[in-house]
Amino acid sequence: MDKSIIQLVDELPTDNITVKVLKALDYVVPGEWSNLVGFENNIRSITGETDAKIIQKIRDRAVVLYEDPQQGYQFAIKLYQTIDKADTAMGAAALANKVSEKIGFLSFLGKITPKADVTQSIDLVLKIAVEIIAFCKLNGIPQPNPQEFANSLANNYQNASLMRMVALVCLDGILPLGPNFLSKIQEIISGTDAGVITQNPVFLAINNFLPGSNPSDKVGFITQGFNSVQGWMNNLVSKTGITPQSISSHLGNFIQIADDNLDFVAAFLDQTTNYYEHTGIQSVARSLILQAYTLVKEEIKQEEQKPIQDVSSAVKSDNNQYEISKTVEIWDNDDQDWYQGTIEKIQDDQFFIQVLQYLLCQIISYARKIRLKIVLKTY
């Protein structure tokens, strides 16, 4: 049974290799990402709410939304989890290939293991494809649209979503493939037979998620997706000045790295991190909480207005029960007694009632005070 969104967020690690790597990459987009863990903590941080009852309402509504397949939240989580699990296998393949190149007696591994550059290139473009599909699903876009995604990436991506894309550029692009990773990937993807891509373990893992009725269509979508974000990736590198050496330097705070084996480091990180799943869960949680919060606020607003509406409708309903000349009973707070009267006039919500019994009682009371004898006759 799949875990609930509460469980997924509550179980996010506060510190492991993935978290260390993401913190090390903070220098690229300073202060953009914080490791928010715990679902209630996410609600408080994202919405600013402190009222326990409202937080509980948001939590309950988020659970319902997450379970609704029409919303796409579970679908997005599945994508992020699948690409990271397949990515681990790709990391092992890349590392095996590097070992075969360095150590002679393992050279036979090179015959069955893809070249590292091909492996890393396919890995990166497939992660972009997954990001496009997840983005469109979470934002209610019927079909995966690379251009809409590219526009949002350039203008709206932030927090965990932006950090995920920065980590993709650093860990799956620059670190294993070098500063010219974009041209290298373009050359590999355009020059590689489609069969190599479609038989790739990561492609096979996410094949059912990819749009297209045949392998050629799916490869076409992957290529289109990569082309749509090249401009943003190139701009990120130019703007921040990130290099293999700067990445290595910041990662060196927790792992021993030599500049001449960064490809080994990239393969190692492929196997030991799950940054796509980790930040993916955080992105989905943020989107889910914000939607739940909007719905809860609307519910609260309606509840505050409801009593006023009910009173208004009650008055209108009661008005329909009365008409001129109708006999009614009224309560006198001074005498603590009921009196009968006849409705003589109705103006808006005011009733003008002639109360003969009440007037008679007042006359008798006054007569007693002045000792006046009154004779009541019945006709």
C-alpha positions as CSV (number, residue, x, y, z in Angstrom):
1,M,0.0,0.0,0.0
2,D,1.3,3.4,-0.9
3,K,2.2,5.8,1.9
4,S,0.1,8.8,2.6
5,I,1.4,12.3,1.9
6,I,1.5,12.8,5.7
7,Q,3.8,9.8,6.1
8,L,6.0,10.7,3.2
9,V,6.7,14.2,4.5
10,D,7.0,13.1,8.1
11,E,9.6,10.5,7.1
12,L,11.8,12.9,5.0
13,P,15.3,12.8,6.6
14,T,16.7,15.8,8.4
15,D,20.2,14.9,7.5
16,N,21.7,12.3,5.1
17,I,23.9,12.5,1.9
18,T,21.0,13.9,-0.1
19,V,20.4,16.7,2.4
20,K,24.1,17.4,2.6
21,V,24.4,17.6,-1.2
22,L,21.5,20.0,-1.5
23,K,22.8,22.2,1.3
24,A,26.2,22.3,-0.4
25,L,24.5,23.5,-3.6
26,D,22.8,26.4,-1.7
27,Y,25.6,28.7,-3.0
28,V,24.1,28.5,-6.5
29,V,20.7,29.9,-5.4
30,P,21.3,31.2,-1.8
31,G,18.5,30.8,0.7
32,E,16.1,29.3,-1.9
33,W,15.8,25.9,-0.3
34,S,15.3,24.8,3.3
35,N,14.8,21.2,4.3
36,L,11.2,21.4,5.5
37,V,10.3,18.1,7.1
38,G,7.1,17.0,9.0
39,F,3.7,17.7,7.5
40,E,2.4,20.0,10.3
41,N,5.7,21.9,10.2
42,N,5.2,22.4,6.5
43,I,1.7,23.7,7.1
44,R,2.9,26.3,9.6
45,S,5.9,27.4,7.5
46,I,4.0,27.6,4.2
47,T,0.7,29.2,5.4
48,G,1.9,31.1,8.4
49,E,-1.0,29.7,10.4
50,T,-0.7,29.0,14.1
51,D,-4.3,28.2,15.0
52,A,-4.4,24.4,15.8
53,K,-7.9,24.0,14.6
54,I,-7.2,25.6,11.2
55,I,-4.0,23.6,10.9
56,Q,-6.0,20.4,11.5
57,K,-8.6,21.4,8.9
58,I,-5.8,22.0,6.3
59,R,-4.2,18.7,7.2
60,D,-7.6,16.8,6.8
61,R,-8.3,18.6,3.5
62,A,-4.8,17.9,2.1
63,V,-5.3,14.1,2.8
64,V,-8.6,14.1,0.8
65,L,-7.0,16.1,-2.1
66,Y,-4.0,13.8,-2.2
67,E,-6.2,10.7,-2.4
68,D,-8.2,12.2,-5.3
69,P,-6.6,10.8,-8.5
70,Q,-8.0,13.7,-10.5
71,Q,-5.7,16.1,-8.6
72,G,-2.4,14.5,-9.8
73,Y,-0.5,14.6,-6.5
74,Q,0.0,10.9,-6.2
75,F,0.9,10.7,-9.9
76,A,3.7,13.3,-9.4
77,I,5.1,11.5,-6.4
78,K,5.1,8.2,-8.3
79,L,7.1,9.9,-11.1
80,Y,9.7,11.4,-8.7
81,Q,10.1,8.1,-6.9
82,T,10.4,6.0,-10.1
83,I,13.0,8.2,-11.8
84,D,15.2,8.2,-8.6
85,K,15.0,4.4,-8.2
86,A,16.0,3.9,-11.9
87,D,18.7,6.5,-11.5
88,T,20.4,4.4,-8.9
89,A,20.7,1.5,-11.3
90,M,22.1,4.0,-13.9
91,G,24.7,5.2,-11.4
92,A,25.9,1.7,-10.8
93,A,26.2,1.2,-14.6
94,A,28.2,4.4,-15.0
95,L,30.5,3.5,-12.1
96,A,31.1,0.0,-13.5
97,N,32.1,1.5,-16.8
98,K,34.6,3.8,-15.2
99,V,36.1,1.0,-13.3
100,S,36.4,-1.1,-16.5
101,E,38.3,1.8,-18.1
102,K,40.8,2.1,-15.2
103,I,41.4,-1.5,-14.3
104,G,42.4,-3.9,-17.1
105,F,41.0,-7.2,-15.9
106,L,37.5,-5.6,-15.6
107,S,37.6,-4.4,-19.2
108,F,34.9,-6.9,-20.3
109,L,32.4,-4.8,-18.3
110,G,32.7,-2.1,-21.0
111,K,31.1,-4.4,-23.5
112,I,27.8,-4.6,-21.6
113,T,27.8,-1.3,-19.8
114,P,27.0,2.0,-21.6
115,K,29.6,4.7,-21.8
116,A,29.3,7.0,-18.9
117,D,28.6,10.1,-21.0
118,V,25.8,8.4,-22.8
119,T,24.4,7.1,-19.5
120,Q,24.5,10.5,-17.9
121,S,23.1,12.2,-20.9
122,I,20.1,9.9,-21.1
123,D,19.6,10.2,-17.4
124,L,19.5,14.0,-17.5
125,V,17.0,14.3,-20.4
126,L,14.7,11.7,-18.9
127,K,14.7,13.6,-15.6
128,I,13.7,16.7,-17.6
129,A,10.9,14.8,-19.2
130,V,9.6,13.6,-15.8
131,E,9.7,17.2,-14.5
132,I,7.6,18.4,-17.4
133,I,5.0,15.7,-16.9
134,A,4.8,16.2,-13.2
135,F,4.6,20.0,-13.6
136,C,1.7,19.8,-16.1
137,K,-0.1,17.2,-13.9
138,L,0.1,19.4,-10.8
139,N,-1.0,22.5,-12.6
140,G,-4.0,21.0,-14.4
141,I,-2.5,21.1,-17.9
142,P,-4.2,18.3,-19.9
143,Q,-1.1,17.2,-21.9
144,P,2.6,17.6,-21.1
145,N,3.7,20.9,-22.6
146,P,7.5,21.5,-22.7
147,Q,7.0,25.2,-23.6
148,E,4.6,26.0,-20.8
149,F,7.0,24.2,-18.4
150,A,10.0,26.2,-19.7
151,N,8.1,29.5,-19.2
152,S,7.3,28.6,-15.6
153,L,10.8,27.4,-15.0
154,A,12.2,30.7,-16.1
155,N,9.6,32.9,-14.2
156,N,7.9,31.0,-11.4
157,Y,10.1,28.1,-10.1
158,Q,11.3,28.5,-6.5
159,N,11.9,26.7,-3.3
160,A,12.3,22.9,-3.6
161,S,11.3,22.9,-7.3
162,L,14.1,25.4,-8.2
163,M,16.7,23.5,-6.1
164,R,15.7,20.3,-7.9
165,M,16.5,21.8,-11.3
166,V,19.7,23.4,-10.0
167,A,20.8,20.0,-8.6
168,L,20.0,18.4,-12.0
169,V,22.3,20.9,-13.8
170,C,25.1,20.4,-11.2
171,L,25.0,16.7,-10.4
172,D,23.7,15.3,-13.7
173,G,25.1,17.8,-16.1
174,I,28.3,19.8,-15.1
175,L,29.8,17.3,-12.6
176,P,29.9,14.2,-14.8
177,L,30.0,15.8,-18.3
178,G,32.0,19.0,-17.7
179,P,31.2,22.7,-18.4
180,N,30.2,22.0,-22.0
181,F,27.6,19.5,-20.9
182,L,24.8,21.1,-23.0
183,S,26.5,20.7,-26.3
184,K,27.7,17.3,-25.3
185,I,24.2,16.1,-24.5
186,Q,22.8,17.6,-27.7
187,E,25.4,15.7,-29.7
188,I,24.8,12.4,-27.9
189,I,21.0,12.6,-28.1
190,S,20.9,13.6,-31.7
191,G,23.6,11.1,-32.7
192,T,22.5,8.1,-30.7
193,D,20.2,5.5,-32.2
194,A,16.7,5.7,-30.7
195,G,16.9,2.1,-29.8
196,V,19.8,2.8,-27.4
197,I,17.5,5.3,-25.6
198,T,14.4,3.1,-25.6
199,Q,16.3,0.2,-24.1
200,N,17.8,2.3,-21.4
201,P,16.7,1.1,-17.9
202,V,15.5,4.5,-16.9
203,F,13.5,4.9,-20.1
204,L,11.9,1.5,-19.5
205,A,11.0,2.4,-15.9
206,I,9.1,5.6,-16.9
207,N,8.0,4.4,-20.4
208,N,4.3,4.3,-19.4
209,F,4.4,7.9,-18.1
210,L,5.8,9.3,-21.4
211,P,3.4,10.8,-23.9
212,G,3.3,9.2,-27.4
213,S,1.8,6.1,-29.0
214,N,5.2,4.6,-30.0
215,P,8.9,4.7,-29.0
216,S,9.7,7.2,-31.7
217,D,7.0,9.6,-30.4
218,K,8.3,9.2,-26.8
219,V,11.9,9.9,-27.9
220,G,10.7,12.9,-29.8
221,F,9.0,14.2,-26.6
222,I,12.2,13.7,-24.6
223,T,14.3,15.6,-27.2
224,Q,11.7,18.4,-27.3
225,G,11.8,18.7,-23.5
226,F,15.6,19.0,-23.4
227,N,15.6,21.6,-26.2
228,S,12.9,23.7,-24.3
229,V,15.1,24.1,-21.2
230,Q,18.6,24.5,-22.7
231,G,18.2,28.3,-22.7
232,W,17.4,28.3,-19.0
233,M,20.2,26.0,-18.1
234,N,22.7,28.0,-20.1
235,N,21.6,31.2,-18.5
236,L,21.9,29.6,-15.0
237,V,25.5,28.6,-15.7
238,S,26.3,32.1,-17.1
239,K,24.6,34.0,-14.3
240,T,26.0,32.0,-11.4
241,G,29.4,31.0,-12.8
242,I,29.1,27.4,-11.6
243,T,31.9,25.1,-12.7
244,P,32.9,21.5,-11.9
245,Q,35.6,22.9,-9.6
246,S,33.2,25.1,-7.6
247,I,30.7,22.2,-7.2
248,S,33.6,20.0,-6.1
249,S,34.8,22.6,-3.6
250,H,31.4,22.8,-1.9
251,L,30.8,19.1,-1.9
252,G,34.3,18.7,-0.4
253,N,32.9,19.8,2.9
254,F,31.6,16.3,3.5
255,I,33.2,14.1,0.9
256,Q,36.9,13.7,-0.2
257,I,37.1,14.6,-3.8
258,A,40.0,14.8,-6.3
259,D,39.4,17.1,-9.3
260,D,40.6,14.4,-11.7
261,N,37.8,11.9,-10.8
262,L,34.6,14.0,-10.7
263,D,32.9,11.5,-13.0
264,F,33.4,8.9,-10.2
265,V,31.9,11.4,-7.7
266,A,28.9,11.9,-10.0
267,A,28.3,8.2,-10.3
268,F,28.7,7.8,-6.6
269,L,26.1,10.5,-5.9
270,D,23.7,8.8,-8.4
271,Q,23.8,5.7,-6.2
272,T,23.7,7.4,-2.8
273,T,21.2,10.3,-3.2
274,N,17.5,10.6,-4.1
275,Y,17.3,14.4,-4.5
276,Y,14.6,14.2,-7.1
277,E,12.3,12.2,-4.8
278,H,13.2,14.3,-1.7
279,T,12.6,17.7,-3.3
280,G,9.7,16.2,-5.3
281,I,7.9,15.3,-2.1
282,Q,8.5,18.8,-0.8
283,S,7.2,20.4,-4.0
284,V,4.1,18.3,-4.0
285,A,3.5,19.0,-0.3
286,R,3.8,22.7,-0.9
287,S,1.3,22.7,-3.8
288,L,-1.1,20.4,-1.9
289,I,-1.0,22.5,1.3
290,L,-1.6,25.8,-0.6
291,Q,-4.6,24.3,-2.3
292,A,-6.0,22.9,0.9
293,Y,-5.4,26.2,2.7
294,T,-7.3,28.1,0.0
295,L,-10.3,25.7,0.3
296,V,-10.3,25.9,4.1
297,K,-10.2,29.7,4.1
298,E,-13.2,29.7,1.8
299,E,-15.0,27.2,4.0
300,I,-14.4,29.4,7.1
301,K,-15.6,32.5,5.2
302,Q,-18.8,30.7,4.3
303,E,-19.4,29.5,7.8
304,E,-19.0,33.0,9.2
305,Q,-21.6,34.3,6.7
306,K,-24.0,31.4,7.2
307,P,-25.7,32.5,10.5
308,I,-26.5,35.9,8.9
309,Q,-28.0,34.3,5.9
310,D,-30.0,31.9,8.0
311,V,-31.5,34.7,10.1
312,S,-32.4,36.6,7.0
313,S,-34.1,33.6,5.4
314,A,-35.8,32.8,8.7
315,V,-37.4,36.3,8.8
316,K,-38.6,36.0,5.3
317,S,-40.0,32.6,6.0
318,D,-41.8,33.9,9.1
319,N,-43.1,36.9,7.3
320,N,-44.9,34.6,4.9
321,Q,-46.8,33.1,7.8
322,Y,-48.5,36.4,8.7
323,E,-51.0,38.7,7.0
324,I,-53.2,41.6,7.8
325,S,-56.3,40.8,10.0
326,K,-54.8,37.6,11.2
327,T,-55.1,37.0,15.0
328,V,-51.8,36.4,16.7
329,E,-50.5,36.1,20.3
330,I,-47.8,38.4,21.6
331,W,-45.7,38.3,24.8
332,D,-45.5,41.3,27.2
333,N,-42.3,41.3,29.1
334,D,-43.6,43.8,31.7
335,D,-46.7,41.8,32.6
336,Q,-45.0,38.5,31.9
337,D,-48.2,37.4,30.0
338,W,-49.5,36.5,26.6
339,Y,-52.1,38.7,24.8
340,Q,-54.2,38.2,21.7
341,G,-54.3,40.8,18.9
342,T,-55.0,41.4,15.3
343,I,-52.4,42.4,12.7
344,E,-53.5,45.8,11.2
345,K,-50.3,46.7,9.3
346,I,-47.1,45.2,8.0
347,Q,-44.1,47.3,7.1
348,D,-40.9,45.5,6.2
349,D,-40.2,43.4,9.3
350,Q,-42.4,45.4,11.6
351,F,-45.9,44.4,12.7
352,F,-48.6,46.8,14.0
353,I,-51.0,44.8,16.2
354,Q,-54.2,45.9,17.9
355,V,-54.4,44.2,21.2
356,L,-57.9,44.6,22.7
357,Q,-57.3,42.3,25.6
358,Y,-54.2,44.2,26.6
359,L,-56.0,47.6,26.4
360,L,-58.9,46.3,28.5
361,C,-56.6,45.0,31.2
362,Q,-54.8,48.4,31.3
363,I,-58.2,50.2,31.7
364,I,-59.3,47.9,34.5
365,S,-56.0,48.4,36.2
366,Y,-56.3,52.2,36.0
367,A,-59.9,52.2,37.2
368,R,-58.9,50.3,40.3
369,K,-56.4,53.0,41.1
370,I,-59.0,55.7,41.0
371,R,-61.7,53.5,42.4
372,L,-63.9,53.9,39.3
373,K,-66.6,51.2,38.9
374,I,-66.6,49.7,35.4
375,V,-69.4,47.5,34.2
376,L,-68.5,45.1,31.3
377,K,-71.4,44.1,29.2
378,T,-71.4,41.2,26.8
379,Y,-73.3,41.6,23.6
